[in-house]
C-alpha cells in the first residue's frame, strides 16, 4: 500500500468536532521502531512542511514531546488514507508530484503508534526543523515579492485576497515551475498563481486602498487559467521537459491567496508578505495550453458521465479538478480512436477544500478524435454547494476539470 502520509495535514481542522488526543500511560512497549531513530526522519521529511512550529497544521510532529500525544490520531489518519490531501489512487495514472511512503515506512508509523510509541535513545540529537521554509526546487530564476504586507486581523477567521506582482522582465520567458514562500505560513491555506497580460488585475489593485484587492473580475477569470496551485505540504515539481507557461514582456503575476485560521491561531493577528519563485525554461519550449471539461449543470441519476472530444493531436500534461458536491468517486480516462483506453485519474471521495493539480509523470500523447471521459457516482443523498471557481467564471457545472496540454503548433523557440 503506497499511498500514505506525506503530511498528516490539518487533522483537527478537517473534522467536524475537535478530537482531544488520548494517551494511555500504561501501554506496553511492543514497537521495534522508536521516534528518535526511525519516526523523526519520516515526520521531518514528509510532514514537517506543515506540522512544525509556525506551520499551518494545528500541531507539530517534529519533536517527540509534540508528536506522541497524537499517536492514535496519526494511526487513524494513515489507516483511513485521509491524509495527505493527495488523493489520486495508486495504479491509475502516474504523476510527477505524487508522494507516497514506502510500505516499510507506513508499517513503521502504524507499529510505533500502536506499540507504545517509544521515544528511543535520549543520546540521539535530532535535527532542528527550520521555522522558515526554503525553496523546494532550489534558487528560482526570478523572485517576486508582494509590495506591501497584508494584515489578517484578529477577528478575521478566513479571507481571500488577490495580489498583483509585475514581472518586470527584459525578455519573454516560459515558466516551468512555481514555488511560494508565505511569511505567515500558519494561516496561508493555498495560493493560486495566474498570468495577466491585460492589466485588468493591476487596475483592480490600484482602485483598492488596502494591499491587493478582494474580488477578481469575472471577465478576466474567463480569460486566464492557473499556472500553479500551491498548498502547504504539496510537492512542487518542474513541468514536463520542454513545456512551460508563456510569460510575455510586461505581463503581471496574479496571486489568489486563501487565508484561514485553525483553532490554534483563531483570535490572533497576522501580517503576510508572500514571495513567489519562478523557474524559467531554457531552449525550445512548448507553451502549455488549457481547456475545461465541464459536467452538465444537473444530473438525471446518481451515475455521472460526460465527455470531451479532442479535435487535434495533443500531449496531455496535467489535470486540475474542481468539484462542488459530495461524490463517491471521479474517474477520468482517455479513449483513443483505435479503442485504447488510458487511465488518467481516479479520486475516491475527493476533498473539495484542497485543490490539487495532478501533473503526469510523462506527457500522454492523444491523437485527434480521442475522447476524455469523466465518470462518477453520487451517494443517495448529496448536496451541491457552488464554490468560487479558480478557473471558470459564472460556472453552472458542479464538476469541472482543467486539462493542461501542449501541441506541435505550440512549440516556440525561446528567445533570450
C-alpha positions as CSV (number, residue, x, y, z in Angstrom):
1,X,0.0,0.0,0.0
2,X,1.9,3.0,-1.3
3,X,-0.5,5.9,-0.6
4,X,0.2,7.3,2.8
5,X,1.1,10.3,4.9
6,X,3.2,13.0,3.2
7,X,2.0,15.2,6.0
8,X,-0.7,14.3,8.4
9,X,-2.1,17.7,7.5
10,X,-4.7,19.6,9.5
11,X,-6.2,16.6,11.2
12,X,-8.3,18.6,13.5
13,X,-9.5,21.2,11.0
14,X,-10.8,18.5,8.7
15,X,-13.0,17.1,11.5
16,X,-16.4,18.4,12.5
17,X,-15.5,18.0,16.1
18,X,-12.3,18.7,17.9
19,X,-10.8,15.4,19.0
20,X,-8.7,15.6,22.1
21,X,-5.7,13.3,22.0
22,X,-5.6,10.5,24.5
23,X,-2.6,8.7,25.8
24,X,-2.6,5.5,27.8
25,X,0.4,5.8,30.1
26,X,0.3,2.0,30.7
27,X,0.6,1.0,27.0
28,X,3.4,-1.7,26.8
29,X,6.3,-1.0,24.5
30,X,5.9,-3.5,21.6
31,X,7.2,-1.5,18.7
32,X,10.6,-2.2,17.1
33,X,10.7,1.4,16.0
34,X,11.2,4.5,18.1
35,X,10.7,8.1,17.4
36,X,14.3,9.4,17.7
37,X,15.9,6.9,15.4
38,X,13.1,5.9,13.0
39,X,10.0,8.1,13.1
40,X,11.5,11.5,13.3
41,X,13.1,11.4,9.8
42,X,9.7,10.3,8.3
43,X,7.8,13.1,10.0
44,X,10.6,15.6,9.2
45,X,10.7,14.8,5.5
46,X,7.1,14.1,4.9
47,X,5.1,16.1,7.4
48,X,7.5,18.9,8.6
49,X,6.4,21.5,6.0
50,X,3.1,21.8,7.8
51,X,3.5,20.1,11.1
52,X,6.2,22.3,12.6
53,X,6.3,25.3,14.8
54,X,4.7,28.1,12.8
55,X,3.2,25.8,10.2
56,X,-0.4,25.7,9.1
57,X,-1.2,22.5,10.9
58,X,-2.5,22.9,14.5
59,X,0.1,20.7,16.0
60,X,3.8,19.9,15.4
61,X,5.2,16.4,14.9
62,X,8.9,17.3,14.7
63,X,9.7,16.6,18.4
64,X,8.8,13.6,20.5
65,X,7.0,15.7,23.1
66,X,4.8,17.2,20.5
67,X,4.2,14.1,18.4
68,X,3.4,11.2,20.9
69,X,0.1,12.7,22.2
70,X,-1.2,12.4,18.7
71,X,-0.1,8.8,18.0
72,X,-3.6,7.4,17.8
73,X,-4.9,10.2,15.6
74,X,-1.9,9.7,13.3
75,X,-2.6,6.0,13.2
76,X,-6.3,6.6,12.3
77,X,-5.4,9.0,9.5
78,X,-2.8,6.7,8.0
79,X,-5.1,3.7,8.1
80,X,-8.1,5.7,6.6
81,X,-5.9,7.2,3.9
82,X,-7.4,10.6,4.7
83,X,-4.0,12.3,4.7
84,X,-2.3,13.8,2.9
85,X,-4.6,15.9,0.6
86,X,-3.1,13.9,-2.3
87,X,-6.0,11.7,-3.3
88,X,-5.1,10.0,-6.6
89,X,-5.5,6.3,-6.4
90,X,-2.2,4.3,-7.0
91,X,-2.0,2.5,-10.3
92,X,-4.5,4.8,-12.1
93,X,-2.2,7.3,-13.7
94,X,1.4,8.2,-12.9
95,X,2.2,11.7,-11.6
96,X,5.3,13.9,-11.2
97,X,4.0,15.4,-7.9
98,X,2.8,12.2,-6.4
99,X,4.1,11.4,-3.0
100,X,3.9,8.2,-1.1
101,X,5.7,6.5,1.7
102,X,7.2,3.1,1.2
103,X,5.3,0.1,2.6
104,X,8.0,-0.2,5.3
105,X,7.7,3.5,6.4
106,X,4.0,3.2,6.6
107,X,4.3,0.0,8.7
108,X,6.8,1.8,11.0
109,X,4.3,4.5,11.7
110,X,1.5,2.1,12.4
111,X,3.6,-0.2,14.6
112,X,5.0,2.8,16.5
113,X,1.6,4.4,17.1
114,X,0.1,1.1,18.4
115,X,3.1,-0.3,20.1
116,X,3.7,2.1,22.9
117,X,5.2,5.0,20.8
118,X,8.7,4.7,22.4
119,X,11.0,7.8,22.2
120,X,14.2,5.9,21.8
121,X,17.8,6.7,22.9
122,X,18.0,10.1,24.5
123,X,21.5,10.4,23.2
124,X,20.3,10.8,19.7
125,X,20.4,14.5,18.7
126,X,17.5,15.4,16.5
127,X,18.0,18.0,13.7
128,X,16.1,21.2,14.3
129,X,13.4,21.7,11.7
130,X,13.6,25.3,10.5
131,X,10.6,27.5,11.1
132,X,11.1,29.3,7.7
133,X,11.0,27.0,4.7
134,X,13.4,27.2,1.8
135,X,12.7,27.0,-1.9
136,X,12.0,23.3,-2.5
137,X,13.3,23.4,-6.1
138,X,16.5,25.3,-5.4
139,X,17.1,29.0,-6.2
140,X,14.4,30.4,-8.6
141,X,15.2,32.2,-11.8
142,X,13.2,35.2,-10.5
143,X,11.8,36.0,-7.1
144,X,8.8,38.4,-6.8
145,X,7.6,40.0,-3.6
146,X,4.2,41.3,-2.8
147,X,4.7,45.1,-2.5
148,X,3.1,45.6,1.0
149,X,2.3,43.3,3.9
150,X,-1.3,42.3,4.2
151,X,-2.9,42.3,7.7
152,X,-5.2,39.4,8.7
153,X,-7.0,40.9,11.7
154,X,-7.6,39.1,14.9
155,X,-11.3,38.9,14.3
156,X,-10.9,37.6,10.8
157,X,-11.1,33.8,10.5
158,X,-11.0,33.4,6.7
159,X,-10.4,35.7,3.8
160,X,-9.4,35.5,0.1
161,X,-7.2,38.3,-1.2
162,X,-5.7,39.0,-4.7
163,X,-2.2,40.5,-5.2
164,X,-0.5,41.7,-8.4
165,X,3.2,41.3,-8.9
166,X,4.7,43.0,-12.0
167,X,7.2,40.6,-13.7
168,X,9.4,43.4,-15.0
169,X,11.1,41.1,-17.5
170,X,13.5,42.2,-20.2
171,X,12.6,39.2,-22.4
172,X,9.6,36.9,-22.6
173,X,10.0,33.6,-20.7
174,X,8.4,30.2,-20.2
175,X,7.6,29.2,-16.6
176,X,8.4,25.6,-15.9
177,X,7.7,25.6,-12.1
178,X,6.4,27.9,-9.3
179,X,7.1,27.9,-5.6
180,X,5.7,30.1,-2.8
181,X,7.1,31.2,0.5
182,X,4.5,32.8,2.8
183,X,5.6,35.0,5.6
184,X,2.6,34.0,7.8
185,X,2.7,30.3,7.0
186,X,0.4,29.3,9.8
187,X,-2.6,30.9,8.1
188,X,-1.9,30.6,4.3
189,X,-4.1,27.8,3.2
190,X,-3.5,28.0,-0.5
191,X,-2.2,30.2,-3.3
192,X,-3.3,30.1,-7.0
193,X,-1.0,31.7,-9.5
194,X,-2.1,33.3,-12.8
195,X,-0.5,35.3,-15.6
196,X,-2.4,38.5,-16.6
197,X,-1.4,40.2,-19.8
198,X,-4.4,42.6,-19.8
199,X,-3.6,45.0,-17.0
200,X,-7.1,44.4,-15.5
201,X,-5.8,43.0,-12.2
202,X,-3.4,45.9,-11.8
203,X,-6.3,48.3,-12.3
204,X,-8.3,46.5,-9.6
205,X,-5.3,46.6,-7.3
206,X,-4.9,50.3,-7.8
207,X,-8.5,51.0,-7.0
208,X,-8.3,49.3,-3.6
209,X,-6.8,51.4,-0.8
210,X,-5.6,48.2,1.1
211,X,-2.8,45.9,-0.2
212,X,-4.3,43.8,-3.0
213,X,-8.0,43.6,-3.8
214,X,-10.9,41.4,-2.7
215,X,-12.7,40.2,-5.9
216,X,-11.5,39.1,-9.3
217,X,-13.2,40.5,-12.4
218,X,-15.4,37.8,-13.9
219,X,-14.4,38.7,-17.5
220,X,-10.7,38.3,-16.6
221,X,-11.3,34.9,-14.9
222,X,-12.9,33.7,-18.1
223,X,-9.7,34.5,-20.0
224,X,-7.0,33.2,-17.6
225,X,-6.2,29.8,-16.1
226,X,-4.0,28.9,-13.1
227,X,-0.4,28.3,-14.0
228,X,0.2,26.9,-10.5
229,X,-1.9,25.8,-7.5
230,X,0.2,25.8,-4.3
231,X,-0.8,24.3,-0.9
232,X,1.3,23.8,2.1
233,X,2.8,20.3,2.1
234,X,2.1,19.7,-1.5
235,X,5.1,18.7,-3.5
236,X,6.3,21.3,-6.1
237,X,7.6,19.9,-9.4
238,X,9.1,21.0,-12.7
239,X,6.8,20.6,-15.6
240,X,7.4,18.0,-18.3
241,X,10.7,18.7,-20.2
242,X,10.3,21.2,-22.9
243,X,7.0,22.7,-21.7
244,X,6.1,25.9,-19.8
245,X,3.6,28.7,-19.4
246,X,4.4,31.7,-21.6
247,X,5.2,34.9,-19.7
248,X,5.2,37.9,-22.0
249,X,7.0,41.1,-21.5
250,X,5.0,43.5,-19.3
251,X,2.8,40.7,-18.0
252,X,1.8,40.6,-14.4
253,X,1.8,37.6,-12.0
254,X,-1.6,37.5,-10.2
255,X,-2.0,35.7,-6.8
256,X,-5.1,34.4,-5.2
257,X,-4.3,33.8,-1.6
258,X,-6.6,31.9,0.7
259,X,-6.0,32.7,4.4
260,X,-7.7,30.5,7.0
261,X,-7.0,30.1,10.7
262,X,-7.1,27.0,12.8
263,X,-8.4,26.7,16.3
264,X,-4.8,27.3,17.4
265,X,-4.4,30.6,15.5
266,X,-8.0,31.9,15.9
267,X,-8.1,35.3,17.5
268,X,-4.5,36.2,16.6
269,X,-3.4,38.9,14.2
270,X,-1.0,38.1,11.3
271,X,0.9,40.1,8.7
272,X,1.8,38.3,5.5
273,X,4.1,39.3,2.6
274,X,4.4,36.5,0.1
275,X,7.4,35.7,-2.1
276,X,6.9,33.8,-5.3
277,X,9.7,31.9,-7.1
278,X,9.5,31.5,-10.8
279,X,11.6,28.9,-12.7
280,X,12.2,29.6,-16.4
281,X,12.8,27.2,-19.3
282,X,15.9,27.1,-21.4
283,X,15.9,26.4,-25.1
284,X,12.9,25.4,-27.3
285,X,9.7,25.2,-25.3
286,X,6.1,24.2,-25.9
287,X,3.6,26.6,-24.4
288,X,1.2,24.9,-22.0
289,X,-2.4,25.4,-23.1
290,X,-5.6,24.6,-21.1
291,X,-9.2,23.6,-21.8
292,X,-12.1,23.0,-19.4
293,X,-14.2,19.8,-19.4
294,X,-17.5,20.5,-17.6
295,X,-20.3,18.3,-16.4
296,X,-24.0,19.1,-17.1
297,X,-25.4,21.5,-14.6
298,X,-27.9,18.9,-13.3
299,X,-27.8,15.1,-13.2
300,X,-30.6,12.7,-14.1
301,X,-29.4,9.9,-11.8
302,X,-26.6,9.0,-9.4
303,X,-24.2,7.9,-12.2
304,X,-22.4,10.7,-13.9
305,X,-20.8,10.5,-17.4
306,X,-19.7,13.3,-19.7
307,X,-17.1,13.6,-22.4
308,X,-14.9,16.0,-24.3
309,X,-13.7,15.2,-27.9
310,X,-10.2,16.4,-29.0
311,X,-10.0,18.0,-32.4
312,X,-6.2,17.9,-32.7
313,X,-3.2,15.8,-31.6
314,X,-2.3,16.8,-28.1
315,X,0.2,15.8,-25.3
316,X,-1.7,15.8,-22.0
317,X,0.4,17.3,-19.2
318,X,-1.9,17.5,-16.2
319,X,-5.4,17.8,-14.6
320,X,-6.9,20.2,-12.1
321,X,-10.3,19.0,-10.8
322,X,-12.9,21.3,-9.1
323,X,-15.9,19.5,-7.5
324,X,-18.7,21.4,-5.8
325,X,-20.7,18.4,-4.5
326,X,-20.4,15.4,-2.3
327,X,-19.4,12.5,-4.5
328,X,-18.2,8.9,-4.1
329,X,-15.6,8.9,-6.8
330,X,-14.5,10.5,-10.0
331,X,-12.7,8.6,-12.7
332,X,-11.0,10.2,-15.8
333,X,-9.9,8.1,-18.8
334,X,-8.9,8.8,-22.3
335,X,-10.3,6.7,-25.2
336,X,-8.3,6.8,-28.5
337,X,-9.9,6.3,-31.9
338,X,-8.4,2.8,-32.1
339,X,-10.2,1.7,-28.9
340,X,-7.3,2.0,-26.5
341,X,-8.3,3.2,-23.0
342,X,-5.8,5.1,-21.0
343,X,-6.4,5.6,-17.2
344,X,-5.7,9.2,-16.2
345,X,-7.0,9.9,-12.7
346,X,-9.2,8.3,-10.1
347,X,-10.3,10.1,-7.0
348,X,-12.3,8.5,-4.2
349,X,-14.4,10.8,-2.0
350,X,-12.4,13.9,-3.1
351,X,-11.9,16.7,-0.6
352,X,-13.1,19.9,-2.3
353,X,-11.2,22.0,0.3
354,X,-7.7,21.1,-1.1
355,X,-7.4,21.8,-4.9
356,X,-4.6,19.7,-6.4
357,X,-3.1,19.8,-9.8
358,X,-2.0,16.4,-11.0
359,X,1.0,16.6,-13.3
360,X,1.6,13.5,-15.3
361,X,5.0,11.8,-15.0
362,X,5.3,11.9,-18.7
363,X,3.2,13.6,-21.4
364,X,0.4,11.4,-22.7
365,X,0.1,11.6,-26.5
366,X,-3.5,11.5,-27.8
367,X,-4.4,11.7,-31.5
368,X,-7.2,13.9,-32.8
369,X,-10.6,12.2,-32.3
370,X,-9.6,10.9,-28.8
371,X,-12.1,11.5,-26.0
372,X,-11.6,12.5,-22.4
373,X,-14.3,10.7,-20.5
374,X,-15.3,11.6,-16.9
375,X,-17.4,9.2,-14.8
376,X,-18.5,9.5,-11.2
377,X,-21.0,8.2,-8.8
378,X,-23.1,10.2,-6.3
379,X,-24.3,9.0,-2.9
380,X,-28.0,8.6,-2.4
381,X,-28.1,11.9,-0.6
382,X,-25.8,14.6,-1.8
383,X,-25.6,18.3,-1.7
384,X,-24.4,20.8,-4.3
385,X,-22.9,24.0,-2.9
386,X,-21.4,26.1,-5.7
387,X,-18.0,27.5,-4.7
388,X,-15.8,30.2,-6.2
389,X,-14.0,28.6,-9.2
390,X,-10.3,29.1,-9.7
391,X,-10.7,29.0,-13.5
392,X,-14.3,29.2,-14.7
393,X,-16.4,32.4,-14.3
394,X,-20.1,32.0,-13.7
395,X,-19.9,28.2,-13.9
396,X,-23.2,26.2,-13.7
397,X,-21.4,22.9,-13.6
398,X,-20.7,21.1,-10.3
399,X,-17.8,19.2,-11.8
400,X,-15.1,20.9,-13.8
401,X,-11.6,19.6,-14.9
402,X,-8.9,21.9,-16.2
403,X,-6.8,19.9,-18.7
404,X,-3.3,21.1,-19.4
405,X,-1.8,20.1,-22.7
406,X,0.7,21.1,-25.5
407,X,0.6,20.6,-29.2
408,X,3.1,20.7,-32.0
409,X,1.7,24.1,-33.0
410,X,2.5,25.5,-29.5
411,X,6.2,24.7,-29.9
412,X,8.1,28.0,-29.8
413,X,11.8,28.8,-30.0
414,X,12.9,30.5,-26.8
415,X,14.3,34.0,-27.5
416,X,16.7,35.3,-24.9
